[in-house]
Amino acid sequence: MNLSLRLAELGRMSPGHEALIYYDQRLTYSHLNTMVNKLANGLTKLGLLPGDRVILALSNCPEFIISYYAIMRIRAVVVPINNQYTINEIGIIVRDSSPAAVITDEKLLPSFSKLSAETPIDRGIIIIRSFPEGKNIHSFTTLMDQGEPEYRSGAEYQRDEVVELLYTSGNSGSPKGAMLTQNNLYSNALTFVQVNNFTPDDRSLLVAPAFHAAAQTCVMNATIVSGATMVVHDGWVGPEALLKAIQDEKITFYFGPPTMYALLVNHPNTEKYDTGSWKIAYTGSSALSIDIFNNFEKKFGFQITEGYGLTETSPVVTSNPVHGLKKPGSIGLPIPGVEVKIVDYEDHEMPPGEIGEILVKGPNVMKGYFNREEETQWVMRNGWFHTGDLAYKDTDGYLFIVDRKKDLIIRGGLNIYPREVEEALYTHPKVFEVAVVGVPDPVMGEEVLAFVLLRNGDKVDPEELKEYCKDKLARYKIPKYIRFVENLPKTTSGKLLKGALRKMLD
């Protein structure tokens, strides 16, 4: 079984059950599966073949979900990316993945058109909700309307064939495509369904960005695998809108970063909403504070469930039990079928209470990094995926994260890699040297702070530097704080001491 086959199965077995709700649009499983079939046939007529890569750059919407499953149905490779990316950020992924096609909206059409002159996108750019004109530009609606309502695959699906390329910067700051297989994605979604006891009666709320691994597995794919109903919003909403959606749509499952739970527990009007249907509040991506954990339980009458994962692991690795013992501050226990161990620098396993690196083995672990054999061999050495995250186990086997991947900033659940921000600032003619770190923030978890050393005699306003970053970085990556310094602390070999920079903030 895989995700595409499971959707087709539900189209036959539960044709009238609601699959997807998007504001006033409501799709049954039969309707959703037919739309996926039609787009799959349209993509095939366009000339797309198994193994071709298709960039998917959309906000949360039915077209994202239809495209995601249609690309997999024709055994091509879906490459979801953040639709807030600038042309600079998109260009890195386009050059690395060499997509055969792109599915996006009119807003990003100029960026992809410009990039296609450098890296040809042979099968064209497909635009949703508009009727564009131009060479090699296609209408999503027209393409789907031309497709047949039934799809017949000419070959057997293989468990280990790559169907998704998810880009992650990891430790190096340079984006790498994690190759996820049919079995990676389906097994992780199925296990997540089992861990959370999902049934067709459940109703999930998708507000986390669908291009993100956690939103795909924990909400989108888990909903489809369980035959439940998914309510989709364009993206992050405020606490008031979130509570209203839970009330109006009788939501049972919600996934969001600790930032959203911080906003909820501080919201003064929660009592005016009926949240009695809500059974599971799930979180990951960054550490959940014990205060938020406790205050949420006091306010809503049940506990937040915290888990842990990475793009390379499809992503879920560990989870606190939904209905068992939750340990505040812990990322929980390994999910069924996944092995986790804590090791020292020589990969020797550490006893309980001792800090070491998290290693993972299981059906959820990626096939490798696209076109990066050497890096793949390094992170997969000795048969285990090396996460780069530091943690310890207690005597019950619960894991506690000590530190994230070196220097990683997690703002509102989104990863920001300092090197990427630093490189953008380095291109400013008045910037001589720069170092970026994360600083604690009560709502976002962390904010971005840039230490900037200017060239001799130069002066620049912090707001000018922020404005300069707008066409180079997505908005959430732009430093909130800029501090000018006369020097940056380094070792005698010239290595920057970011720990010393953080101490300057104490």
The 8 nearest C-alpha neighbors of each residue, nearest first, counted from 0:
[[1, 4, 5, 2, 185, 182, 3, 158],
 [0, 2, 185, 4, 3, 181, 5, 182],
 [3, 1, 5, 4, 185, 6, 224, 0],
 [2, 4, 6, 5, 72, 1, 68, 7],
 [5, 3, 7, 1, 6, 2, 8, 0],
 [4, 6, 8, 2, 7, 3, 1, 9],
 [5, 7, 9, 3, 8, 4, 10, 2],
 [6, 8, 10, 4, 5, 9, 32, 3],
 [9, 7, 5, 11, 6, 10, 4, 12],
 [10, 8, 12, 13, 6, 11, 7, 28],
 [9, 11, 29, 28, 14, 7, 8, 32],
 [12, 10, 9, 8, 14, 13, 7, 29],
 [11, 13, 9, 10, 14, 8, 7, 29],
 [14, 12, 9, 16, 15, 10, 11, 28],
 [15, 13, 29, 10, 28, 11, 16, 12],
 [16, 14, 27, 13, 17, 28, 29, 10],
 [15, 17, 27, 13, 14, 28, 18, 228],
 [18, 16, 27, 228, 26, 19, 28, 15],
 [17, 19, 228, 27, 28, 26, 229, 16],
 [18, 20, 229, 26, 228, 25, 230, 17],
 [21, 19, 25, 230, 24, 231, 229, 22],
 [20, 22, 24, 231, 23, 230, 25, 232],
 [21, 23, 24, 20, 232, 231, 25, 230],
 [24, 22, 21, 25, 20, 26, 19, 230],
 [25, 23, 21, 22, 20, 26, 19, 61],
 [26, 24, 20, 19, 21, 23, 27, 17],
 [27, 25, 19, 30, 18, 31, 17, 20],
 [28, 26, 17, 18, 30, 16, 29, 15],
 [29, 27, 10, 18, 31, 14, 30, 16],
 [28, 30, 10, 14, 32, 27, 31, 33],
 [29, 31, 27, 33, 28, 32, 26, 34],
 [32, 30, 28, 34, 33, 29, 26, 27],
 [31, 33, 35, 29, 34, 30, 10, 28],
 [32, 34, 36, 30, 148, 35, 31, 29],
 [33, 35, 37, 31, 36, 32, 38, 30],
 [36, 34, 69, 32, 65, 38, 33, 37],
 [37, 35, 33, 39, 150, 34, 38, 148],
 [36, 38, 146, 148, 34, 147, 40, 143],
 [37, 39, 143, 41, 35, 40, 36, 42],
 [40, 38, 69, 36, 42, 41, 37, 35],
 [39, 41, 146, 43, 37, 38, 42, 147],
 [40, 42, 146, 38, 44, 142, 43, 39],
 [43, 41, 45, 39, 44, 40, 47, 38],
 [42, 44, 40, 47, 46, 45, 41, 39],
 [45, 43, 41, 46, 42, 40, 47, 146],
 [44, 46, 42, 43, 47, 41, 122, 142],
 [47, 45, 43, 44, 48, 42, 122, 41],
 [46, 48, 43, 42, 45, 51, 122, 49],
 [47, 49, 51, 50, 75, 46, 43, 73],
 [50, 48, 75, 74, 51, 73, 47, 76],
 [49, 51, 75, 76, 48, 52, 74, 162],
 [52, 50, 75, 49, 48, 76, 99, 47],
 [51, 53, 76, 98, 99, 77, 75, 50],
 [54, 52, 100, 77, 98, 101, 78, 99],
 [53, 55, 78, 101, 79, 77, 102, 56],
 [54, 56, 79, 102, 78, 101, 57, 80],
 [57, 55, 103, 82, 80, 79, 81, 102],
 [58, 56, 82, 103, 55, 63, 59, 104],
 [57, 59, 233, 60, 82, 234, 208, 56],
 [58, 60, 233, 209, 234, 208, 232, 63],
 [59, 61, 62, 63, 58, 233, 231, 64],
 [62, 60, 64, 63, 65, 21, 59, 19],
 [63, 61, 65, 60, 64, 66, 127, 57],
 [64, 62, 66, 61, 60, 65, 67, 57],
 [63, 65, 67, 61, 66, 62, 68, 60],
 [66, 64, 62, 35, 68, 67, 63, 69],
 [67, 65, 69, 63, 64, 68, 62, 70],
 [68, 66, 64, 70, 65, 69, 63, 77],
 [67, 69, 71, 70, 66, 65, 3, 72],
 [70, 68, 39, 72, 35, 66, 71, 67],
 [71, 69, 75, 72, 68, 67, 73, 66],
 [70, 72, 74, 68, 69, 73, 75, 162],
 [71, 73, 69, 74, 70, 3, 68, 39],
 [72, 74, 71, 75, 70, 39, 49, 69],
 [75, 73, 49, 71, 72, 50, 70, 162],
 [74, 76, 49, 50, 51, 70, 73, 71],
 [77, 75, 162, 52, 163, 50, 51, 53],
 [76, 78, 163, 53, 52, 70, 54, 79],
 [79, 77, 54, 164, 53, 55, 163, 165],
 [80, 78, 55, 210, 54, 56, 77, 165],
 [81, 79, 56, 210, 82, 55, 78, 54],
 [80, 82, 83, 84, 210, 56, 79, 57],
 [81, 83, 56, 57, 84, 80, 58, 107],
 [84, 82, 81, 473, 85, 474, 80, 56],
 [85, 83, 473, 82, 88, 81, 89, 86],
 [84, 86, 87, 88, 471, 470, 472, 89],
 [85, 87, 89, 110, 88, 90, 84, 471],
 [86, 88, 90, 85, 89, 471, 91, 84],
 [89, 87, 85, 90, 86, 91, 84, 92],
 [90, 88, 86, 92, 91, 87, 84, 85],
 [89, 91, 93, 87, 88, 92, 86, 94],
 [90, 92, 94, 89, 88, 93, 95, 87],
 [93, 91, 95, 89, 90, 94, 96, 88],
 [94, 92, 90, 96, 95, 97, 91, 89],
 [95, 93, 91, 92, 97, 96, 90, 118],
 [94, 96, 92, 93, 97, 91, 370, 176],
 [95, 97, 93, 98, 94, 92, 52, 176],
 [98, 96, 93, 94, 95, 99, 118, 52],
 [99, 97, 52, 53, 100, 96, 120, 54],
 [98, 100, 120, 121, 122, 52, 51, 53],
 [101, 99, 53, 122, 123, 98, 120, 124],
 [100, 102, 54, 124, 53, 125, 55, 103],
 [103, 101, 125, 55, 126, 124, 54, 56],
 [102, 104, 56, 126, 57, 55, 125, 101],
 [105, 103, 126, 127, 106, 107, 108, 57],
 [104, 106, 108, 107, 126, 103, 129, 127],
 [105, 107, 104, 108, 109, 103, 110, 82],
 [106, 108, 110, 105, 109, 104, 111, 103],
 [107, 109, 105, 111, 110, 106, 112, 104],
 [110, 108, 112, 107, 111, 113, 106, 105],
 [111, 109, 113, 107, 86, 108, 112, 114],
 [110, 112, 114, 108, 113, 109, 115, 107],
 [113, 111, 109, 115, 110, 114, 108, 116],
 [112, 114, 110, 111, 115, 116, 109, 117],
 [113, 115, 111, 116, 117, 112, 118, 110],
 [116, 114, 119, 118, 112, 117, 113, 120],
 [115, 117, 114, 113, 118, 119, 112, 120],
 [116, 118, 115, 114, 119, 113, 94, 120],
 [119, 117, 115, 116, 114, 94, 120, 97],
 [120, 118, 115, 121, 116, 117, 97, 114],
 [121, 119, 99, 115, 100, 123, 122, 98],
 [120, 122, 99, 123, 119, 100, 135, 98],
 [123, 121, 100, 99, 120, 45, 46, 47],
 [122, 124, 135, 100, 136, 121, 120, 125],
 [123, 125, 101, 136, 100, 102, 137, 126],
 [124, 126, 102, 137, 139, 138, 101, 136],
 [127, 125, 104, 138, 103, 139, 102, 105],
 [126, 128, 139, 104, 129, 138, 103, 125],
 [129, 127, 126, 140, 130, 139, 104, 138],
 [128, 130, 127, 131, 126, 138, 105, 139],
 [131, 129, 138, 132, 128, 126, 137, 127],
 [132, 130, 129, 138, 133, 136, 137, 126],
 [133, 131, 136, 130, 134, 137, 138, 135],
 [132, 134, 136, 135, 131, 137, 112, 124],
 [133, 135, 136, 132, 123, 137, 124, 112],
 [134, 136, 123, 133, 124, 137, 122, 121],
 [137, 135, 124, 133, 134, 123, 125, 132],
 [138, 136, 125, 124, 126, 139, 135, 131],
 [137, 139, 126, 141, 130, 140, 125, 142],
 [140, 138, 127, 142, 126, 141, 125, 143],
 [141, 139, 143, 138, 142, 144, 127, 128],
 [142, 140, 144, 138, 143, 139, 145, 137],
 [141, 143, 139, 41, 145, 140, 144, 138],
 [142, 144, 38, 146, 140, 37, 145, 141],
 [145, 143, 141, 146, 142, 140, 37, 38],
 [144, 146, 143, 142, 141, 41, 147, 37],
 [147, 145, 37, 41, 40, 143, 144, 38],
 [146, 148, 37, 149, 40, 145, 36, 150],
 [149, 147, 37, 33, 36, 146, 150, 34],
 [150, 148, 147, 36, 151, 33, 37, 40],
 [151, 149, 36, 152, 40, 148, 147, 39],
 [152, 150, 153, 149, 36, 40, 154, 73],
 [153, 151, 154, 150, 73, 155, 72, 156],
 [152, 154, 151, 155, 73, 156, 150, 74],
 [155, 153, 152, 156, 151, 157, 74, 73],
 [154, 156, 157, 153, 152, 158, 74, 160],
 [155, 157, 154, 158, 74, 160, 181, 1],
 [158, 156, 160, 159, 155, 181, 182, 180],
 [159, 157, 182, 181, 160, 156, 180, 1],
 [158, 160, 180, 157, 181, 182, 161, 366],
 [161, 159, 180, 157, 158, 181, 162, 156],
 [160, 162, 180, 179, 163, 178, 159, 181],
 [163, 161, 76, 180, 71, 181, 77, 75],
 [164, 162, 77, 76, 179, 161, 78, 178],
 [163, 165, 178, 78, 176, 177, 77, 179],
 [166, 164, 177, 176, 78, 163, 167, 79],
 [167, 165, 176, 175, 174, 177, 164, 168],
 [166, 168, 174, 175, 169, 176, 165, 310],
 [167, 169, 174, 172, 173, 175, 171, 170],
 [170, 168, 167, 171, 172, 174, 404, 173],
 [171, 169, 172, 404, 168, 405, 387, 407],
 [170, 172, 173, 169, 168, 418, 174, 416],
 [173, 171, 168, 418, 416, 170, 419, 169],
 [172, 174, 168, 171, 175, 169, 419, 167],
 [175, 173, 168, 167, 166, 172, 176, 169],
 [176, 174, 166, 167, 168, 368, 177, 173],
 [175, 177, 166, 369, 165, 368, 164, 178],
 [176, 178, 368, 165, 164, 311, 166, 367],
 [177, 179, 164, 366, 367, 365, 368, 161],
 [180, 178, 365, 163, 161, 183, 366, 177],
 [179, 181, 161, 183, 160, 159, 182, 162],
 [182, 180, 158, 183, 184, 1, 159, 162],
 [181, 183, 158, 185, 180, 184, 186, 159],
 [184, 182, 363, 180, 181, 186, 362, 185],
 [183, 185, 187, 182, 181, 186, 313, 188],
 [184, 186, 188, 182, 1, 187, 2, 183],
 [187, 185, 189, 188, 182, 183, 184, 190],
 [186, 188, 190, 184, 189, 185, 363, 191],
 [187, 189, 221, 191, 185, 216, 190, 186],
 [190, 188, 192, 186, 191, 187, 185, 193],
 [191, 189, 193, 187, 192, 188, 194, 186],
 [190, 192, 188, 194, 189, 193, 187, 195],
 [193, 191, 189, 197, 195, 190, 194, 221],
 [192, 194, 196, 190, 191, 195, 189, 197],
 [195, 193, 191, 192, 196, 190, 321, 320],
 [194, 196, 192, 193, 197, 321, 191, 279],
 [197, 195, 193, 194, 192, 198, 191, 321],
 [196, 198, 192, 195, 225, 201, 193, 199],
 [199, 197, 200, 201, 225, 227, 196, 226],
 [200, 198, 227, 226, 201, 225, 197, 228],
 [201, 199, 198, 227, 202, 228, 197, 226],
 [202, 200, 227, 199, 198, 251, 197, 228],
 [201, 203, 228, 250, 251, 229, 227, 252],
 [204, 202, 252, 229, 250, 253, 230, 251],
 [203, 205, 230, 253, 229, 231, 206, 252],
 [206, 204, 231, 207, 230, 232, 218, 203],
 [205, 207, 234, 232, 235, 208, 204, 231],
 [206, 208, 214, 205, 234, 235, 209, 255],
 [209, 207, 210, 211, 234, 206, 59, 214],
 [208, 210, 211, 214, 215, 59, 207, 58],
 [209, 211, 79, 208, 80, 81, 212, 215],
 [212, 210, 209, 214, 213, 208, 215, 207],
 [213, 211, 215, 214, 310, 314, 216, 313],
 [214, 212, 216, 215, 217, 211, 314, 315],
 [215, 213, 218, 209, 217, 211, 212, 207],
 [214, 216, 219, 212, 213, 220, 209, 218],
 [217, 215, 220, 188, 213, 218, 214, 221],
 [218, 216, 214, 221, 213, 215, 219, 220],
 [219, 217, 214, 221, 216, 215, 222, 220],
 [218, 220, 215, 222, 221, 216, 214, 217],
 [219, 221, 216, 223, 222, 215, 218, 188],
 [222, 220, 188, 224, 218, 223, 217, 219],
 [223, 221, 227, 225, 220, 219, 224, 218],
 [222, 224, 226, 220, 225, 221, 227, 6],
 [223, 225, 221, 222, 226, 220, 5, 189],
 [226, 224, 222, 227, 223, 198, 199, 221],
 [227, 225, 199, 223, 224, 222, 9, 228],
 [226, 228, 199, 222, 201, 225, 200, 202],
 [229, 227, 18, 202, 17, 19, 203, 222],
 [230, 228, 203, 19, 202, 204, 18, 20],
 [229, 231, 20, 204, 19, 205, 203, 21],
 [232, 230, 205, 21, 20, 204, 229, 206],
 [231, 233, 206, 234, 205, 59, 21, 230],
 [234, 232, 59, 58, 60, 206, 231, 235],
 [233, 235, 206, 232, 208, 59, 207, 236],
 [236, 234, 206, 207, 237, 233, 208, 232],
 [235, 237, 240, 241, 234, 238, 206, 232],
 [236, 238, 240, 239, 241, 235, 262, 259],
 [237, 239, 241, 240, 263, 242, 262, 236],
 [240, 238, 242, 241, 237, 243, 269, 268],
 [241, 239, 243, 237, 242, 238, 236, 244],
 [240, 242, 238, 244, 239, 243, 236, 237],
 [241, 243, 245, 239, 244, 240, 238, 246],
 [242, 244, 240, 246, 241, 245, 247, 239],
 [245, 243, 241, 247, 246, 242, 248, 240],
 [246, 244, 250, 242, 249, 243, 248, 247],
 [245, 247, 243, 273, 249, 244, 274, 248],
 [248, 246, 244, 249, 245, 243, 250, 273],
 [247, 249, 250, 245, 244, 246, 230, 202],
 [250, 248, 246, 276, 245, 247, 251, 202],
 [249, 251, 245, 202, 248, 277, 203, 252],
 [250, 252, 277, 278, 202, 276, 201, 203],
 [253, 251, 203, 279, 250, 280, 278, 277],
 [254, 252, 280, 204, 203, 281, 279, 255],
 [253, 255, 281, 282, 280, 252, 218, 256],
 [254, 256, 282, 259, 207, 281, 253, 257],
 [255, 257, 412, 258, 282, 259, 283, 284],
 [258, 256, 260, 287, 259, 261, 282, 255],
 [259, 257, 261, 443, 256, 411, 442, 260],
 [260, 258, 262, 261, 257, 256, 255, 263],
 [259, 261, 263, 257, 262, 258, 264, 291],
 [262, 260, 258, 259, 264, 263, 291, 442],
 [261, 263, 259, 265, 260, 264, 266, 238],
 [264, 262, 260, 266, 265, 261, 238, 259],
 [263, 265, 261, 266, 295, 262, 260, 294],
 [266, 264, 262, 263, 267, 261, 260, 294],
 [265, 267, 263, 264, 268, 262, 269, 238],
 [268, 266, 269, 265, 270, 264, 263, 271],
 [269, 267, 270, 266, 271, 272, 239, 265],
 [270, 268, 271, 272, 267, 266, 242, 263],
 [269, 271, 272, 268, 273, 267, 298, 274],
 [270, 272, 269, 268, 273, 242, 274, 267],
 [273, 271, 270, 269, 274, 246, 242, 243],
 [272, 274, 246, 275, 271, 270, 245, 276],
 [275, 273, 246, 276, 277, 272, 245, 242],
 [274, 276, 277, 273, 246, 278, 249, 251],
 [277, 275, 249, 251, 274, 250, 278, 246],
 [276, 278, 251, 275, 274, 250, 279, 252],
 [279, 277, 251, 252, 276, 280, 301, 275],
 [280, 278, 252, 281, 277, 251, 253, 303],
 [279, 281, 303, 253, 304, 254, 252, 282],
 [282, 280, 254, 304, 303, 305, 279, 253],
 [281, 283, 305, 256, 255, 254, 304, 306],
 [282, 284, 306, 285, 307, 305, 256, 286],
 [283, 285, 412, 256, 307, 286, 282, 413],
 [286, 284, 283, 412, 409, 287, 257, 256],
 [285, 287, 288, 284, 257, 283, 328, 400],
 [288, 286, 257, 285, 289, 328, 291, 292],
 [287, 289, 290, 291, 286, 292, 328, 257],
 [288, 290, 292, 291, 327, 293, 328, 287],
 [291, 289, 293, 288, 292, 294, 295, 287],
 [290, 292, 294, 288, 289, 293, 295, 261],
 [293, 291, 289, 290, 295, 294, 303, 288],
 [292, 294, 290, 296, 295, 291, 289, 297],
 [295, 293, 297, 291, 296, 292, 290, 298],
 [296, 294, 298, 297, 292, 293, 264, 291],
 [295, 297, 301, 300, 302, 293, 299, 294],
 [298, 296, 294, 295, 300, 299, 293, 301],
 [297, 299, 295, 296, 300, 294, 264, 269],
 [300, 298, 296, 301, 295, 297, 274, 302],
 [299, 301, 296, 297, 298, 302, 295, 275],
 [302, 300, 296, 299, 303, 295, 278, 297],
 [301, 303, 296, 304, 292, 295, 300, 280],
 [302, 304, 280, 281, 292, 305, 301, 279],
 [305, 303, 281, 319, 321, 280, 282, 302],
 [306, 304, 282, 330, 283, 319, 281, 318],
 [307, 305, 318, 330, 283, 317, 319, 331],
 [308, 306, 317, 283, 330, 316, 315, 318],
 [307, 309, 315, 314, 316, 312, 317, 306],
 [310, 308, 314, 312, 311, 313, 315, 307],
 [309, 311, 314, 312, 313, 212, 167, 165],
 [310, 312, 365, 309, 177, 313, 364, 314],
 [313, 311, 314, 364, 363, 309, 310, 365],
 [314, 312, 310, 363, 311, 184, 315, 183],
 [313, 315, 312, 309, 308, 310, 212, 213],
 [316, 314, 308, 307, 317, 313, 312, 187],
 [317, 315, 308, 307, 333, 334, 314, 337],
 [318, 316, 333, 332, 334, 307, 306, 331],
 [319, 317, 306, 331, 332, 330, 305, 320],
 [318, 320, 331, 325, 305, 304, 332, 306],
 [321, 319, 323, 322, 318, 325, 324, 331],
 [322, 320, 323, 304, 195, 319, 194, 279],
 [321, 323, 320, 324, 325, 195, 319, 304],
 [324, 322, 320, 321, 325, 319, 326, 304],
 [323, 325, 320, 326, 322, 319, 321, 331],
 [326, 324, 319, 320, 327, 323, 331, 304],
 [325, 327, 329, 328, 324, 331, 319, 397],
 [328, 326, 329, 289, 325, 292, 288, 287],
 [327, 329, 289, 326, 287, 399, 288, 330],
 [330, 328, 399, 331, 326, 327, 398, 397],
 [331, 329, 306, 398, 305, 307, 318, 399],
 [332, 330, 319, 318, 397, 329, 398, 317],
 [331, 333, 317, 397, 318, 319, 334, 396],
 [334, 332, 317, 316, 337, 339, 318, 335],
 [333, 335, 317, 337, 316, 332, 318, 336],
 [336, 334, 337, 333, 190, 194, 338, 317],
 [335, 337, 361, 334, 338, 362, 333, 190],
 [338, 336, 361, 335, 334, 360, 333, 339],
 [339, 337, 360, 359, 361, 333, 336, 340],
 [340, 338, 359, 358, 333, 360, 337, 357],
 [339, 341, 358, 357, 342, 348, 359, 338],
 [340, 342, 357, 355, 356, 348, 349, 358],
 [343, 341, 348, 346, 355, 347, 349, 356],
 [342, 344, 355, 346, 345, 347, 356, 349],
 [345, 343, 346, 342, 347, 355, 356, 348],
 [344, 346, 343, 347, 342, 348, 356, 355],
 [347, 345, 342, 343, 344, 348, 341, 356],
 [348, 346, 342, 343, 345, 349, 344, 341],
 [349, 347, 342, 341, 346, 343, 340, 350],
 [348, 350, 342, 341, 353, 347, 343, 351],
 [349, 351, 353, 352, 348, 392, 341, 391],
 [352, 350, 392, 393, 353, 394, 391, 349],
 [351, 353, 391, 393, 392, 350, 354, 394],
 [352, 354, 391, 351, 350, 349, 355, 392],
 [355, 353, 391, 390, 389, 352, 356, 349],
 [354, 356, 342, 343, 341, 389, 390, 391],
 [355, 357, 389, 342, 341, 388, 387, 390],
 [358, 356, 341, 388, 386, 340, 389, 390],
 [359, 357, 385, 340, 384, 339, 383, 386],
 [360, 358, 339, 384, 383, 338, 357, 385],
 [359, 361, 338, 383, 337, 384, 364, 339],
 [360, 362, 337, 363, 364, 338, 336, 359],
 [361, 363, 183, 364, 186, 182, 337, 360],
 [362, 364, 183, 312, 361, 313, 187, 365],
 [365, 363, 312, 362, 361, 311, 360, 183],
 [366, 364, 179, 311, 367, 178, 312, 363],
 [365, 367, 178, 179, 364, 180, 368, 177],
 [366, 368, 375, 365, 178, 177, 369, 372],
 [369, 367, 177, 371, 176, 375, 178, 175],
 [368, 370, 176, 371, 178, 177, 367, 175],
 [369, 371, 372, 368, 95, 176, 175, 367],
 [372, 370, 368, 369, 374, 373, 375, 367],
 [371, 373, 375, 374, 370, 376, 368, 367],
 [372, 374, 376, 375, 371, 377, 378, 370],
 [375, 373, 377, 376, 371, 372, 378, 368],
 [376, 374, 372, 367, 373, 377, 378, 368],
 [375, 377, 379, 373, 374, 380, 378, 372],
 [376, 378, 374, 380, 375, 379, 373, 385],
 [377, 379, 385, 375, 384, 380, 376, 374],
 [380, 378, 384, 383, 376, 377, 382, 375],
 [381, 379, 377, 382, 378, 376, 383, 384],
 [380, 382, 383, 379, 384, 346, 377, 376],
 [381, 383, 380, 379, 384, 360, 359, 378],
 [384, 382, 379, 360, 359, 381, 358, 380],
 [385, 383, 379, 359, 358, 378, 386, 360],
 [384, 386, 358, 378, 387, 383, 379, 357],
 [387, 385, 388, 357, 358, 384, 356, 359],
 [386, 388, 404, 385, 356, 389, 357, 403],
 [389, 387, 403, 404, 386, 356, 357, 402],
 [388, 390, 356, 402, 355, 401, 400, 357],
 [391, 389, 400, 401, 399, 354, 355, 356],
 [390, 392, 354, 399, 352, 353, 398, 355],
 [393, 391, 398, 351, 396, 397, 352, 399],
 [392, 394, 351, 396, 395, 352, 397, 398],
 [393, 395, 396, 351, 392, 397, 352, 350],
 [396, 394, 393, 397, 392, 351, 332, 398],
 [395, 397, 393, 392, 394, 398, 332, 351],
 [398, 396, 331, 332, 392, 393, 395, 329],
 [399, 397, 392, 331, 330, 329, 391, 396],
 [398, 400, 329, 390, 391, 330, 392, 401],
 [401, 399, 390, 402, 389, 398, 391, 330],
 [400, 402, 390, 389, 399, 403, 391, 354],
 [403, 401, 389, 400, 388, 404, 390, 405],
 [404, 402, 388, 405, 389, 407, 401, 400],
 [405, 403, 388, 387, 407, 406, 170, 402],
 [404, 406, 407, 403, 170, 387, 402, 388],
 [405, 407, 404, 408, 436, 417, 416, 403],
 [408, 406, 416, 405, 404, 415, 409, 403],
 [409, 407, 415, 437, 414, 416, 410, 406],
 [410, 408, 414, 413, 412, 445, 415, 285],
 [411, 409, 445, 413, 412, 443, 444, 446],
 [410, 412, 443, 258, 413, 444, 256, 409],
 [411, 413, 256, 284, 410, 409, 285, 414],
 [414, 412, 410, 409, 411, 415, 284, 408],
 [415, 413, 409, 408, 410, 416, 412, 407],
 [416, 414, 408, 409, 476, 417, 407, 413],
 [415, 417, 407, 418, 419, 172, 408, 414],
 [418, 416, 420, 435, 419, 421, 415, 436],
 [417, 419, 421, 420, 416, 172, 422, 435],
 [418, 420, 422, 417, 421, 416, 172, 423],
 [421, 419, 423, 417, 422, 418, 424, 476],
 [422, 420, 418, 424, 423, 419, 417, 433],
 [421, 423, 425, 419, 424, 420, 418, 426],
 [422, 424, 420, 421, 425, 426, 471, 419],
 [425, 423, 421, 426, 422, 427, 420, 430],
 [424, 426, 422, 427, 423, 430, 421, 432],
 [425, 427, 424, 423, 428, 422, 430, 429],
 [426, 428, 425, 430, 429, 424, 423, 467],
 [427, 429, 430, 426, 425, 431, 454, 424],
 [430, 428, 454, 427, 453, 457, 431, 459],
 [431, 429, 453, 427, 428, 432, 425, 454],
 [430, 432, 454, 453, 452, 429, 425, 433],
 [433, 431, 452, 430, 451, 453, 425, 434],
 [432, 434, 451, 450, 421, 452, 449, 435],
 [433, 435, 450, 449, 421, 451, 436, 432],
 [434, 436, 449, 417, 448, 450, 421, 433],
 [437, 435, 448, 447, 417, 449, 438, 434],
 [436, 438, 447, 408, 446, 445, 448, 439],
 [437, 439, 445, 446, 447, 440, 436, 448],
 [440, 438, 445, 444, 446, 441, 437, 443],
 [439, 441, 445, 444, 443, 442, 446, 438],
 [442, 440, 444, 443, 439, 445, 261, 258],
 [441, 443, 258, 440, 444, 261, 262, 411],
 [444, 442, 411, 258, 410, 445, 440, 441],
 [445, 443, 440, 442, 410, 441, 439, 411],
 [446, 444, 439, 440, 410, 438, 443, 437],
 [445, 447, 438, 437, 410, 440, 439, 479],
 [446, 448, 478, 437, 479, 436, 438, 480],
 [449, 447, 480, 478, 436, 435, 481, 437],
 [450, 448, 435, 481, 434, 451, 482, 478],
 [449, 451, 482, 434, 433, 483, 481, 435],
 [452, 450, 433, 483, 484, 449, 432, 482],
 [451, 453, 432, 484, 431, 483, 433, 485],
 [454, 452, 430, 431, 429, 457, 451, 455],
 [453, 455, 431, 457, 429, 430, 456, 452],
 [456, 454, 457, 453, 431, 429, 458, 452],
 [455, 457, 454, 458, 453, 429, 459, 452],
 [458, 456, 454, 455, 429, 453, 459, 430],
 [457, 459, 456, 460, 453, 429, 454, 455],
 [458, 460, 461, 463, 457, 464, 429, 453],
 [459, 461, 463, 462, 464, 458, 465, 481],
 [462, 460, 464, 463, 481, 465, 459, 482],
 [461, 463, 465, 464, 460, 466, 467, 459],
 [464, 462, 466, 460, 461, 465, 467, 459],
 [463, 465, 467, 461, 462, 466, 468, 460],
 [466, 464, 462, 468, 467, 463, 477, 461],
 [465, 467, 463, 468, 464, 469, 462, 470],
 [466, 468, 464, 465, 469, 463, 470, 427],
 [469, 467, 471, 465, 466, 470, 472, 477],
 [470, 468, 466, 471, 467, 472, 474, 465],
 [469, 471, 468, 472, 85, 467, 86, 473],
 [472, 470, 468, 469, 87, 85, 423, 473],
 [471, 473, 469, 468, 470, 85, 476, 474],
 [472, 474, 84, 476, 475, 83, 85, 477],
 [473, 475, 476, 477, 472, 469, 83, 468],
 [474, 476, 473, 477, 410, 472, 478, 413],
 [477, 475, 474, 473, 472, 415, 478, 420],
 [476, 478, 474, 475, 479, 468, 465, 472],
 [479, 477, 447, 480, 448, 449, 476, 481],
 [480, 478, 447, 448, 477, 446, 481, 465],
 [479, 481, 448, 478, 449, 447, 482, 446],
 [482, 480, 449, 448, 461, 450, 483, 478],
 [481, 483, 450, 451, 449, 484, 480, 448],
 [482, 484, 451, 450, 452, 481, 485, 453],
 [485, 483, 452, 486, 451, 482, 450, 487],
 [484, 486, 452, 483, 487, 453, 451, 450],
 [487, 485, 484, 452, 488, 451, 432, 483],
 [486, 488, 489, 484, 485, 495, 452, 500],
 [489, 487, 496, 495, 486, 499, 500, 490],
 [490, 488, 495, 496, 494, 493, 487, 491],
 [491, 489, 493, 494, 492, 495, 496, 488],
 [490, 492, 493, 489, 494, 495, 488, 496],
 [493, 491, 490, 494, 489, 495, 496, 488],
 [492, 494, 490, 491, 489, 495, 488, 496],
 [495, 493, 490, 489, 492, 496, 491, 488],
 [494, 496, 489, 497, 488, 493, 490, 487],
 [497, 495, 489, 498, 499, 488, 494, 500],
 [498, 496, 500, 499, 495, 501, 436, 434],
 [497, 499, 501, 500, 496, 502, 495, 503],
 [500, 498, 502, 497, 496, 501, 503, 488],
 [501, 499, 497, 503, 498, 502, 496, 488],
 [500, 502, 498, 503, 504, 499, 497, 505],
 [501, 503, 499, 504, 505, 500, 498, 497],
 [504, 502, 500, 501, 505, 499, 498, 497],
 [503, 505, 502, 501, 500, 438, 499, 448],
 [504, 502, 503, 501, 500, 499, 438, 439]]
